[in-house]
């Protein structure tokens, strides 16, 4: 078991490069299951969620591995199983994409309910609705989702709620269906566009990704090819917030600035300086206390739920009282107790957190409760007085590549320590 040890107070400055988008890469790797041929996928982040998905693909009879630092080669030509290992699937949320991919490939899929971070229920009713409209029989029993179809026939599908997972899953299944599928009220996140672009590069016919209506004309099969994953919007946002939290001056490179507009607008509202370039953003402050603001998470292009914990952490030292409303997940404030342990003044009522700004946080032992909450606690440690120790690093490792190394490169005083080794040394 490991922990992160952070000595707060260092001002971050310099330049940091963002990795490929984890949320995009996991969906693209699942989509590669439908491809008969070799896929070379570049700009893939080396994080634990990716490793789990590679293990799943290999377990299904495909071949998937990193061949370079950020390049994965996948060949699912001989993939011959439609049931994913239950215990492995439970480790990541993105395992849900196996449903649509395997259903498209075999017209049959048996996949466990998705796992990953625990911040609320993960309804898959919209996924199931879409699969049924395409002609699938669906059974859910003892945590397993069993899908079977004699054939998949395109149709019109209206999503009752905007769902990223359902949009991607239905798009995957429809890619190899007969006829035309239209998804209305589709989610518009950047990684949905990226998945559609990947599929199109492999021979699919998908139009409208990035709008609320996606049209998929089914094709008989997909072929191999090369593709590069977009930069990680959430990792970029995490570093932007970390720069503001430490009154730093950081240039974040290898990003798409338009993907960051909702965050950039809120940071500017708080008094943070933002300079945009073609593929970079500079974030800086003049050292004065930041202003309060209110945040409401929404589907893209609104403020992303995956940046809510990091932004709330920044608001703990803003001047005044801020309100943070979580409109996507129903239980995403579990980490608030950890911040209050560090001296924050946060009260939660249902989906709304009231954050009363304080002068500073104080270093303390804390535990990550999910991936983005773990990143938020790192930011808290960076801006706190004293030493912060963060446990449950398995969550952070799910989605941030070389997180502490990147932070050290811009001035953070952060290190990873082996807990068992420290205990043994102290006992001796």
Secondary structure, DSSP 4 states (H G I P E B T S, - for coil): -EEEEEE--PPPEEEEE--B-HHHHHHHHHHGGGBSSEEEEES----HHHHHHHHHHHHTT-EEEEEETTEEEEE-TT----B--HHHHTT-GGGGHHHHHHHHHHSEEEEEPP-S--SS----HHHHHHHHHTT-EEEEETTEEEEE-S--B--EEE-SS--HHHHHHHHHHHHTSBSEEEEES----HHHHHHHHHHHHTT--EE-TTSSEEEEE--S-B--EEEEPPB-HHHHHHHHHHHHHTT-EEEEES--GGGGHHHHHHHHHTT-EEEE-SSEEEEE--SSPPBP--EEB-STTSB-GGGHHHHHHHHTTSBSEEEEE--S-SS--TTHHHHHHTT-EEEEETTEEEEE--S--B--EEE--SHHHHHHHHHHHHHSBSEEEEE-HHHHHTT-TTHHHHHHHTT-EEEEEEHHHHHHHHH-
